[in-house]
């Protein structure tokens, strides 16, 4: 089950409060401003800044 568009529209990056976008594989959420990837595990987005992966 993927994240619904309605949920994605109201979600925000916990660090900068900016917009998020879904990865191509729909396995994570990306904040382009912070260059962070928040993984989605078992259909649950892990929105913890300390667990986010930095993108190059």
C-alpha positions in Angstrom: 0.0 0.0 0.0 1.5 3.3 -1.1 1.1 6.6 0.6 -2.0 8.4 -0.6 -1.7 11.6 -2.5 -3.8 13.3 0.2 -1.4 12.2 2.9 1.6 13.3 0.9 0.1 16.7 0.4 -0.1 17.4 4.1 3.2 15.8 5.1 6.2 18.1 5.6 9.9 17.6 6.3 10.4 17.5 10.1 13.6 19.5 9.8 12.6 22.5 7.5 8.8 22.0 7.2 9.2 21.9 3.4 7.5 19.8 0.8 8.3 16.1 0.4 8.2 14.0 -2.8 7.9 10.3 -3.2 10.9 8.3 -4.5 10.5 6.6 -7.9 10.4 3.2 -6.1 7.9 4.6 -3.6 10.2 3.4 -0.8 11.0 6.8 0.7 10.2 10.5 0.9 12.7 13.1 -0.2 13.1 16.7 1.0 15.0 18.5 -1.8 15.7 21.5 0.4 17.5 19.5 3.2 18.7 16.7 0.8 17.3 14.1 3.1 15.6 10.8 2.4 13.1 9.5 4.9 12.6 5.7 4.4 9.2 4.1 4.3 9.2 0.7 6.2 6.2 -1.6 6.2 4.1 1.2 4.7 5.1 3.6 7.5 7.2 6.7 6.8 10.0 7.1 9.3 10.0 10.8 9.9 12.8 11.1 12.4 15.6 13.5 11.4 18.3 11.3 13.1 17.2 8.3 10.9 17.0 10.2 7.6 19.7 9.5 5.0 21.7 12.4 3.5 21.6 12.5 -0.3 24.6 13.5 -2.3 
